[in-house]
Amino acid sequence: MPNQKTSSISRRSFLKSSVTGLAGAQLLTGTLIHADPEKEKLASSPSPIVRVLGKTGLKAPIVGMGVMNADNPELVRKSFETGIRHFDTAAYYQRGRNEEMVGTVLKELGGRKEAIIATKIYISPAQRSMPAEQVKEFYLKTTEESLKRLQTDYIDILYSHNVPDRAWLTHSGVLDALQSLKKAGKTRFIGFSTHENMSPLIAEAADALPYEVILTTFNYSLADDGSIFKALQQAAARGIGLIAMKTQCQQGWYREGIEAANKEMYQKYYSGTLINTALLKWALSHPFIACAIPGFTSFQQLEEDFSVASNLAFNAEEKKFLQDRQIKLAMQSVCQRCRQCTSQCPNGADIAELIRVHMYAAVYNNFLQARQVLSEIPLDRGLQVCRQCASCQAECSRRVRIDRRIAELKTIFA
């Protein structure tokens, strides 16, 4: 779950449906979603709102930490001291160093029992054709390595990471491994993370699979997507714990058209805390979301994000921001990973994955992760293929400037 903030010029992002201002917590998403002011103290409160993660029974403040892009142990330490208890990492983030950092800090603080540690196991798509038994062995081995790096005897939530389709969701090797690890006490609960095809995957998991937690993309760019709301509500009703990532997406949509068209509005909306708090509040104002894991990388961003944990009421400026026509238009520049662009390339480039590489490199400034994702794309579908064209002619079904993203990617990896 990639972090959501790093570069000052592309620090966060999102928007696209409408928000009603009635009590600051009633959102238009096809249906009105009402948070309970009495139950959750939506007005200012010195204490963070705490929600239960489905049938797991795990409780934590609604704002956690997506640790992926953070590399400063003091930021993890300050997060815990501020009140954050949910820390999300992965075995392959920073080649294991991300887990090591989380484990070391929590041990030094004596905070392991108070913390919820979530980590992930990832096998690249190119390797997912290996026999089921090998997949299972990879999961078992990787979990043991994660436990050592995290300096703990158990993981609270263990995810199968980056599930894109039904085949991987229901893969026997994956499910056997996760269930074996839970039975052995290596993890308390099992789940999966998903960035694409979310609605059908969440619906199927809720219907008949053993997953107990789902980490999914959920943000304002999906506000008009009735299918994702239906799937999430169904999953929550069946006791699956739902955690939101990419809540303040940073794909640079707001830089395209708005800055030049209205410099004053650009400065007002994208400088300071307004964009960050408005988008995070929007995601968390849906009661079926138990927690969000924004990926802050600075102490200022930590302060901004955690301020939302005790107060989900929109202020006047946040309501205006979310209702702005230009903002809603700009939301269409957020990539939904529908992959319709990839089929348009005459040379077979995997445009959707290259856009993901661009996100890590140009938005998160996480070049290690960008290079890793780039290396996983087959050479005959990678950036080298794009160099055959002066500019990309593929067009997004929304408003993503694919040509601009690919051109920037060529420059970055020149």
C-alpha positions in Angstrom: 0.0 0.0 0.0 1.9 2.6 -1.3 2.3 5.7 0.7 0.4 8.7 -0.1 2.7 11.6 0.4 6.2 12.6 -0.4 6.8 15.2 -3.1 5.6 18.7 -2.3 4.3 19.2 -5.9 2.3 16.0 -6.0 1.7 15.4 -2.4 -1.8 14.0 -2.3 -4.8 13.7 -4.4 -8.3 12.9 -5.2 -11.9 13.8 -5.9 -15.0 13.2 -7.9 -18.5 12.9 -6.5 -20.5 15.2 -4.3 -20.6 15.7 -0.6 -23.5 17.0 1.3 -22.7 19.3 4.3 -25.6 18.4 6.6 -23.7 17.3 9.6 -20.3 17.2 8.0 -20.4 13.4 7.8 -23.2 12.6 5.4 -21.7 11.7 2.0 -23.3 11.2 -1.4 -22.0 8.0 -2.9 -25.0 6.7 -4.7 -26.6 6.4 -1.2 -26.2 8.5 1.9 -23.8 7.0 4.4 -24.4 8.2 7.9 -21.7 8.0 10.6 -23.1 8.0 14.1 -22.2 11.2 15.9 -23.0 9.7 19.4 -21.1 6.5 18.8 -18.0 8.0 17.2 -17.9 11.5 18.6 -17.6 13.2 15.2 -17.3 16.6 16.8 -14.0 17.6 18.2 -12.7 15.1 20.7 -9.4 14.7 22.5 -9.5 11.0 22.0 -9.2 9.2 18.6 -12.2 7.3 17.2 -11.7 3.6 17.7 -13.3 1.0 15.4 -13.4 -2.8 15.5 -11.9 -4.7 12.6 -14.8 -7.0 11.7 -15.0 -10.3 13.4 -11.3 -10.2 14.3 -12.1 -8.2 17.4 -9.0 -6.1 16.8 -9.5 -2.5 17.9 -7.4 0.5 16.9 -7.8 4.3 16.1 -9.2 4.8 12.7 -5.9 6.3 11.4 -3.0 3.9 11.1 0.4 4.1 9.4 1.3 2.8 6.0 5.0 2.4 6.6 6.1 1.5 3.0 7.8 4.7 2.0 9.0 5.8 5.5 12.6 5.2 6.2 13.0 7.2 9.4 12.6 5.1 12.6 11.9 8.3 14.6 8.7 8.8 12.5 7.5 5.3 13.5 8.4 6.0 17.1 6.5 9.4 17.0 3.5 7.7 15.4 3.2 5.2 18.2 3.7 8.0 20.8 1.0 10.0 19.1 -1.5 7.2 19.4 -1.2 5.2 16.2 -1.5 1.5 16.8 -1.9 -0.1 13.3 1.3 -0.4 11.4 1.2 -1.8 7.8 4.4 -3.1 6.2 5.5 -5.9 3.8 8.2 -8.4 3.5 9.5 -6.9 0.3 9.3 -3.2 1.2 12.8 -1.8 1.1 14.0 -5.4 0.8 13.0 -6.2 4.3 14.4 -3.1 6.0 10.9 -1.7 6.4 9.9 -4.6 8.6 13.1 -4.4 10.5 12.5 -0.8 11.3 9.0 -1.5 12.6 10.1 -4.4 14.7 13.1 -2.6 16.2 11.1 0.5 17.2 8.2 -1.4 18.7 10.6 -3.5 20.7 12.5 -0.5 22.0 9.1 1.1 23.0 7.8 -2.1 24.6 4.8 -1.6 22.4 4.4 -4.9 20.7 1.3 -6.0 22.6 -0.4 -2.7 22.0 0.4 -2.6 18.3 -1.4 -4.3 15.4 1.3 -5.4 12.9 0.1 -6.1 9.4 2.6 -7.4 6.8 2.3 -8.9 3.3 3.7 -11.7 1.2 4.2 -10.9 -2.5 5.0 -13.1 -5.5 5.4 -11.2 -8.8 2.8 -12.1 -11.5 5.6 -13.6 -13.7 6.3 -16.2 -11.0 2.7 -17.1 -10.1 2.6 -20.0 -12.5 4.9 -22.1 -10.2 3.3 -25.3 -8.7 1.0 -24.8 -5.8 3.3 -26.5 -3.4 6.1 -24.1 -4.3 3.8 -21.2 -3.7 2.9 -22.5 -0.3 6.6 -23.1 0.6 7.4 -19.5 -0.5 4.7 -18.1 1.8 5.8 -20.3 4.7 9.5 -19.3 4.3 8.8 -15.6 3.8 6.6 -15.5 6.9 9.4 -17.0 9.1 11.8 -14.3 7.7 9.2 -11.6 8.4 8.8 -12.8 12.0 12.6 -12.5 12.5 12.8 -9.0 11.0 9.7 -7.9 13.0 11.2 -9.4 16.2 7.9 -11.0 17.2 6.4 -14.5 17.6 3.3 -13.7 15.7 1.8 -11.3 13.1 -1.6 -9.8 13.7 -2.7 -9.7 10.0 -0.9 -11.5 7.2 -1.9 -10.6 3.7 -1.5 -12.2 0.3 -0.4 -9.0 -1.5 -1.5 -7.4 -4.7 -4.3 -9.8 -5.7 -5.5 -8.8 -9.2 -7.8 -11.6 -10.2 -9.9 -14.6 -9.1 -7.1 -17.1 -10.0 -4.8 -15.7 -7.4 -7.5 -15.0 -4.9 -8.5 -18.7 -4.8 -5.1 -20.2 -5.5 -4.8 -23.4 -3.5 -1.1 -22.8 -2.6 -1.9 -19.3 -1.2 -4.9 -20.4 0.8 -3.2 -23.6 2.2 -0.2 -21.5 3.3 -2.3 -18.8 5.0 -4.5 -21.2 6.8 -1.5 -23.3 7.9 0.2 -20.2 9.3 -2.9 -19.2 11.2 -3.3 -22.7 12.6 0.4 -22.7 13.7 -0.1 -19.4 15.5 2.3 -17.5 13.2 -0.5 -15.1 12.3 -3.7 -14.2 14.1 -5.7 -13.3 11.0 -5.4 -13.7 7.3 -6.3 -11.4 4.4 -5.5 -10.1 1.0 -4.7 -6.7 -0.5 -6.0 -5.5 -3.9 -5.5 -2.5 -6.2 -7.7 -3.6 -9.2 -10.8 -5.5 -9.9 -11.7 -4.7 -6.3 -15.4 -5.1 -6.5 -15.6 -8.7 -7.8 -12.7 -9.9 -5.7 -14.2 -8.4 -2.5 -17.6 -9.8 -3.3 -16.2 -13.3 -3.9 -14.1 -13.2 -0.7 -17.1 -12.2 1.3 -19.2 -15.0 -0.2 -17.2 -18.1 0.4 -13.5 -17.7 1.1 -11.6 -17.8 4.5 -10.1 -14.3 4.3 -10.8 -12.2 7.4 -9.3 -8.8 6.5 -9.2 -7.0 3.2 -6.9 -4.1 2.4 -8.2 -2.2 -0.6 -7.9 1.0 -2.5 -10.7 3.3 -1.4 -10.8 7.0 -2.1 -12.9 9.8 -3.5 -12.1 8.9 -7.1 -14.4 5.9 -6.5 -17.3 7.9 -5.2 -19.5 7.2 -8.2 -18.6 3.5 -8.3 -21.7 1.8 -6.9 -20.2 -1.7 -7.3 -17.3 -1.0 -4.8 -19.8 0.3 -2.2 -22.0 -2.7 -2.6 -19.1 -5.1 -2.3 -17.6 -3.4 0.7 -21.0 -3.2 2.5 -21.5 -6.9 1.8 -18.1 -7.8 3.2 -18.5 -5.7 6.3 -22.0 -7.3 6.9 -20.3 -10.7 6.9 -17.7 -9.7 9.4 -14.7 -9.1 7.2 -12.5 -6.3 8.5 -11.9 -3.5 5.9 -8.9 -1.3 5.7 -8.5 1.5 3.2 -5.3 2.4 1.4 -4.5 5.0 -1.2 -7.0 7.3 0.5 -5.1 10.5 -0.5 -4.0 9.3 -3.9 -1.0 11.2 -5.3 -1.1 10.6 -9.0 -0.7 14.2 -10.0 -4.2 14.7 -11.3 -4.5 18.1 -9.8 -1.5 19.4 -11.6 -3.0 18.9 -15.0 -5.2 21.8 -16.0 -6.1 23.3 -12.7 -2.8 25.0 -11.8 -2.6 26.9 -15.2 -6.4 27.6 -15.2 -6.5 29.1 -11.7 -3.3 29.7 -9.9 -5.0 31.1 -6.9 -7.3 28.1 -6.5 -4.3 25.7 -6.9 -2.4 27.4 -4.1 -5.5 27.4 -1.8 -6.5 23.8 -2.4 -3.1 22.1 -2.6 -1.0 24.0 -0.1 -1.5 23.2 3.5 -3.7 20.6 5.1 -7.0 21.0 3.3 -6.6 18.4 0.6 -5.1 15.9 3.0 -7.7 16.1 5.7 -10.7 16.3 3.3 -9.8 13.2 1.4 -8.9 11.1 4.5 -12.1 12.2 6.2 -14.1 11.2 3.1 -12.8 7.6 3.2 -13.2 7.2 7.0 -16.7 8.7 7.1 -17.9 5.4 5.7 -18.6 3.2 8.7 -17.7 0.0 6.9 -14.1 1.1 6.8 -12.5 0.2 10.1 -9.2 1.9 9.5 -7.1 3.8 6.9 -3.3 3.6 6.5 -2.1 6.8 5.0 1.6 6.7 4.1 2.9 9.8 5.6 6.7 10.3 5.4 7.2 13.4 7.6 6.2 14.6 11.0 4.0 17.3 9.6 2.1 14.8 7.5 1.7 12.5 10.6 0.2 15.5 12.5 -2.2 16.3 9.7 -3.4 12.7 9.2 -3.8 11.9 12.9 -5.8 15.1 13.4 -8.6 13.4 11.5 -8.7 10.5 13.9 -10.6 12.4 16.5 -12.8 14.5 14.2 -14.5 13.4 11.0 -16.7 16.4 10.6 -16.0 18.4 7.4 -15.3 22.0 7.9 -16.6 24.6 5.5 -13.5 24.7 3.3 -13.3 20.9 3.1 -16.9 20.7 2.0 -16.3 23.4 -0.7 -13.2 21.5 -1.9 -15.0 18.2 -2.3 -18.0 19.9 -4.1 -15.9 21.9 -6.5 -16.7 21.2 -10.1 -13.0 21.4 -11.2 -12.0 19.0 -8.4 -14.6 16.5 -9.5 -13.3 16.7 -13.1 -9.7 16.4 -11.9 -10.6 13.1 -10.2 -11.0 11.5 -13.6 -7.2 11.8 -13.9 -6.7 9.2 -11.2 -5.8 5.8 -12.7 -8.3 3.1 -11.8 -6.1 0.3 -13.2 -8.8 -0.9 -15.6 -6.0 -1.8 -18.1 -7.9 -0.7 -21.1 -4.9 1.3 -22.1 -2.6 -1.7 -22.3 -4.6 -3.3 -25.1 -4.1 -0.1 -27.2 -0.3 -0.4 -27.5 0.7 -1.8 -30.9 4.0 -2.9 -29.4 2.6 -4.7 -26.4 3.8 -2.5 -23.6 2.2 -3.0 -20.2 1.1 0.5 -19.9 -0.8 0.0 -16.7 2.2 -1.3 -14.9 4.4 1.4 -16.3 1.9 4.0 -14.9 2.4 2.2 -11.6 6.2 2.6 -11.9 5.7 6.3 -12.6 3.6 6.6 -9.4 6.4 5.2 -7.3 9.2 7.2 -9.0 7.6 10.5 -9.7 5.0 10.7 -6.9 6.4 8.8 -3.9 10.1 9.4 -4.7 10.5 5.7 -3.9 13.0 4.7 -6.6 13.8 1.4 -5.0 10.2 0.3 -5.3 9.9 1.8 -8.8 12.9 -0.2 -10.0 11.6 -3.3 -8.4 8.3 -3.0 -10.2 10.0 -2.1 -13.5 12.2 -5.2 -13.2 9.2 -7.4 -12.8 7.7 -6.3 -16.2 8.9 -8.6 -19.0 11.5 -6.9 -21.2 9.3 -7.2 -24.3 6.5 -5.3 -22.4 8.6 -2.8 -20.5 9.9 0.7 -20.9 12.3 -0.4 -23.7 9.2 -1.0 -25.9 8.0 2.6 -25.3 11.3 4.0 -26.6 10.3 2.9 -30.0 7.6 5.6 -30.1 8.2 9.4 -29.9 5.1 9.7 -27.8 2.4 7.3 -26.4 -0.8 7.3 -28.4 -2.8 5.2 -25.9 -5.8 7.0 -24.5 -7.3 6.6 -21.0 -11.0 5.8 -20.6 -11.0 8.5 -18.0 -8.6 11.5 -18.2 -5.2 10.1 -17.2 -2.5 11.7 -19.4 -0.8 8.5 -20.4 1.5 10.3 -22.9 2.8 12.6 -20.2 3.4 9.8 -17.7 5.3 7.7 -20.1 7.4 10.6 -21.3 8.3 11.5 -17.7 9.2 7.8 -17.1 11.5 7.8 -20.1 13.3 10.8 -18.7 13.5 9.4 -15.2 15.1 6.2 -16.4 17.1 7.6 -19.3 
